[in-house]
Amino acid sequence: MSSYDTEASYRRMHRTTVISTLVSIVPVGILLIGISAQSWQEAVLLGAAFLLACGIMGQGGRSGYPRFGTAGLVLSLMVWIVGAMVLENSMAFFPLVMVGSIVVPRLPRWRIAGLIGLGVVTGAVGATAVGRNSNLQFPEFVVVPSGIALFVTALMLYNDKYWTIFHELELAREGEAELAVMRERARFASDLHDIQGHALHVVKLKLALVEKLLKQDAVRAAIELREVHELVGDTITETKALVYAQRRLNLSAELENAKNLFEAADICVTVKQVGREPQGRVNELLGQVLRETTTNILRHAQAKKVDIALSEWGITVVNDGVSPGAASANSSLHLRGLANLRDRVTQDSGTMTIEQHEDTFVTGARFSAVAPSRGVSP
């Protein structure tokens, strides 16, 4: 999974967290201001502090220490001081609780100390107001504000653990996707070793034999050298075929491999097959399409679900991991290895499509009912 995909997931979760928090807080704040404000000046003061607190709450979640967090904390504390000591409004602590519940969990360290400090300061302001005016109620100005400050901030501190878990899950998913790609690379390396390792070993033995035969049997040495030449040529051809994904593949094996790779990357995969399995050259080319598409999904998409549809003459792979680069996929196919593959499909009387819809990306290939015969083994 790309860095963009991870950031997009974080942004979606952050947006959801902010919206759900504000939806529950805003009505309560408006109601408290409406009930407790004794004049329009008082309503303006509390309303301004409330809007400031909402703005800072909008930066909650994973966004780090909020901008203007310290300034907002100081201003909301001043509103509580003025509200409690001058206006004698017990609800003026609400903006301080809102800002504090966002700022304290975002502290780089000493969060528990910040939690306790917020509760103590909130209660101390109320206690000072009660000390200045004995008509004020101690529970209303001290116990309730400090208790709510401690409870809400502690709840937000606990909620911060969800971000930690979410981050760990994202890292795990990235690791699974990278592991799947590494397995694919290992499989490629294994194929390359099978081709060149055997050929080089045979060449080494034959050259050693030629060295012995040069003085004893020149004709036999020439025959051995021709065989070495042919073997090297065949190896070059096979290596090129492997590099350009032209080596014959088996669609059933590629399908099983793709399912294993997607499952390892925590991607739900469904396979629907209509009719019999493709045969001959069609089977090989569809296997190449599936392999290349599987690699691209694992490396360039944030897919959660992949649907594979197979028929006797075609394949369609749909994934929901659309990214910003997908919109220009057709213009950058040469960067992904799909351009050459599409050319080969076209040369065999087939068509290959790469399309992006609103939230899905589709890769497909289809051949005519007359199976191409080029490259089929006798």
N, C-alpha and C positions, 0 to 999 in steps of 0.2 A: 504494500500500500504506500502510495506517495505521500510526501509531506503535506501536499494540498489536501488530500483526503482526510488526514488526521485533523488538520486545522478546521476543515469544514464540519467534521463531527463535533469538535469542541464548540464551534460557533453555534451550531444548532442546539446543543445542550445548554449553552449559556443563554441563548435567546429564550428557550423554553423555561429555564429557571427564573429569569428576570420577569417574564410575562406572568408566570404563575404567582410569583411573589408580590408583584405590584397589584395584580388583580385582587389579591386577598387583603393587601394593606391599604390601598387608596380609599376604598369605601369606608373603612374603619377610621382613617385619618379625617376624612371629610365630616363624618358623623361627629367625631370628638370635637373638632373645631367649631362646628355648628352649635353643639350643645354647650360647650364651655366658654366660648367667646362672649364677653359682656358688652363689647362695643366694636365698631367697625375697625378702629385702630388695632384693637387686640386681634381681631380676625385677620387683618392684613399681616401682622407680625407672625402669627402662628401659621398662616397660609404660606408666606414666603419661606419660612423655615421648613415647612412640610414639603414644598416643591424642591427645595435644595436637597432634602433628604432623599426624595424620590430619584433625583438625578444621580446621586451617589449610589443609591441602591441599584440603579441601572448598570453599574459597572461591577456588580458582584459576580460571584462564580469564579471562573478560572482566570479572569482578566488581571490578576495580580493586585497589588496595592492600588486602590482607586485614586484617580487624579483628584486633587483638591480634597482628599480624604481628611487630612489633618485640619485644613481650613474649615471644612464642613463640621468636623467634630468640635472645634473651638466655637464656631458660630452657633451651633445648636446648643452647646453648653451655656453660652451667654443668653440665649433665648430662654432656657430653663431657669437660669438665675433671675432674669427680669420677670419672667412669668410667675415664679414662685414668690419672690420677695416684693415685687412692685405690684404686679397685677393680681397676685394671690390666686393664680390659675393652676390647679393641680394637674391639668392635662398638658401643660407646656413641656413636659419631659418627653413627649412622644417623638419629636424629631431627633432628640438625642439618642433615644433607643434605636431608632431606625439607622442612623449613621453609625453608631457604635457597633451594631450587630453586623455591619459590613466591614468596618475598618479593623476591628479586633481580630476576626478570623484571617484577615489578610496580612497581619503582622508577620515579619519573617521569623520572629522568635518571641518568647515570653508571652504567648497568647493567654495562658491561664492567668498570669499576672495582670494582663490587660482586661480580662473578663472581671476579675475581682475589683480592679481599680475602677472600672466603669460603674459597677454596682455601688461601690463605696462613695464615689463622687456624686452619683445621682442621689443617693440617700443623704449625703452630707448637705447638699444644697437644700433639700427639703427640710432637713432638721434645722438648718439655719433659719429658714423662713418661719418654721414653727416657733423657734426660740424668739424671733423678733415679734411675732404676733401670736399670742396664746390662744386666740380664737380659732386658729387653723388646726385641723385634725392631724395628729401624728400619723395614723395609718394611711390617710389619704395622700399626704405629702412625702412620706418617708418609706413606709413599708411597701405600698403598692408600686411606686416608681422604681425603687431599687430592686424589688422582686421581679418585676416585669423585665427590667434591663438585664438582670442575671439570667432569667429563663430564656428570653429571646436570643441573647448572644450565645448562650450555651447551646441552644438548638442549632444556630447557624454554624457554630464550631463543629458540632457533630455532623451537620449536613456537608461540611467540607470533606468529610471522609468519602462521600460519594464521588467527588472529583478525583480523589486518589485512586479509588477502585476503577473508575472509568479510565483513568490514565494508564493503569496497569493492564486493563483489558485491551486498550488500543496498542500498547507495546507488545502484548502477547500476540495480537492478530498480525501486527507488522512482522513479528518474528516468524510466525507460521507461514506467511506469504513469502518471505525471503527464503525460508527453509525449502518451500516448494520449488522456488526458482533454482535454488542450489541443487536440489535433487534432479531437476531437469538438466542443469549444466553437467552434473555428474554422469547422467545418462548419455549426454552428448560426448563427454570425454571418454566414456566406456566404448561407445561406437567407434570413435576415432582411434582408440587404442586397438580395438579389434582389427581395424583396417590396416593401420600402419605398423603396429607392433609385430603382427605376423609377417607382413611383407618385408620389413627391415630385417627380421630374424632370418628369413629365407634368403634374402640378398646377401647377408653376411656369410651364411654357410656356402652359398654358391660361389661367391668371390674367393673364399678360402680354397674351394675345390678348383676353381680356375687357376689360381696361383700355383697349385701343385701340378695341373695338367699342361701348363704352358710349354714346358720342356719335354713332356712325355707324350702328349696327345693333343696337338694343336687343333685338330678338327673337333674333338670333344669339347675343348675349351671354348671354341667359337660357338658351339651349340649352347653351352651353358651361358655364355654372355648374351646371346639372343634371348634366352629365356629370362635372364635378369632384366634386359631391356623391356620385354613385354610385361613382366611383373611390375616394374616401376610405372609403366604407362597405365596399367590397370589400376594401380594404387592411386595415381593422380586422378584418374576418372572417378573412382569411388570417393575420394576425399572431396572433390568438387561437388559430387552429388550429395554428400553428407552436409557440406557447408550450406548449400542452397536448398536443403530439405527436399532433394529429389530422390533420395534413397527410398526404396520401396518400403512402405509402411503397411501395417495391418490395421484396419479401422477398428476392429474389435479390441485389439491390444491398446490402441490409442484412446479409445473410449474408456476403457478400464483405468488407464493411467490418468486421464483427465479427471475422472471421478475421484480417484485417490488424492490427486493434487488439490482439487477444490475442497474436499472434505478436510484435508490437512490444514487448509487456510481458513477453515470455519465458514465456508461458503456452501449454502444449500444448493444442491444440483439435482435436477430432474431430467430424465431421459425418456423420450417418447419415440417409438419406432413404428413406422407404418410399412407393411410389406416386408419382403425378404431383404437380407443384407446385401449391400452393393457388392458387385463382383469386379474382378480384374483391375483395370486401370482406374476406374471410378473409385473403387475401394481405396487404392493407394492415394489418389489425389484428395479425397475427402479426409483421409487420415492426416495428410499434411495440413489441410485447412484446420482441422480440429486441434492439432498440436500447436500451430502458430497462434491460433485464437486463444487457446488455453494460456500460453505464455504471456500474451498481451494483457489478458484479464488479470493475471496474477501480478504483473509488473506495473500496469498503468491504470488500473481501475480500483474502485472501492466497492466491489460487488458484494452483495449479500445473498443474491440468488442468481443462478444460471440455469436456463432452460435449453436443452439440446433436443432438437427434433430431427429424426433421421428418416429417410425414405430410400427406396432403391436407387434413386437418381440424384439425391441431394442431401444437404445438411444445413440447418439453421441454428445458430447459437445466439441467444439473447441474454444479456446481463444488465443489471440495474446499477452498475457502477459508473455512471456518466460523470465525467470531469470536464473542466473548461477546455482542455485540449481536444476533447472528442469532437467538438464542432468543426475543427479543421483536420479531421482524421484523413479525409480523402486527399488532402494536399500534402500530407506528411507520411503517406504510406511507405515511401521509399526508406524512411527512417525506421520503420517497424518490420521490414521484411515481408510485408504483405503485397507490395507491388510486384515483385518477382513471382510470388505465388499466384497472383491474379493473372499474370501473363501466361503462366503455364496452364492454368485452368482454361483460359481463353483459347490457347493453342489446341487444346483437346476438346474444342466445341462446347465448352461450358461457360457459365457466367458466374461472376463473383460479385457480391454486393456488400458494401460496408456503409451502414446508415445509422444516424442518431435520431431518435425520437425524443419526446419531451423528457423522459426519465430513463430511457433504455438505450442500449447500444446493440446493434444487430450485425452479425457477420454471417454470411450465407454463401453457399455455392450450389449450383445445380447444373446437371448435364441433360442432354437430350436423351430420348428413349433409346437411341442407337448408341451403345456403349463405345467409347473410343478404344481403339485397339493398339495404339502406339505404346510401345514399352511393355506390352504384356508378354510374359514368359511363354514359350511354346509348351 
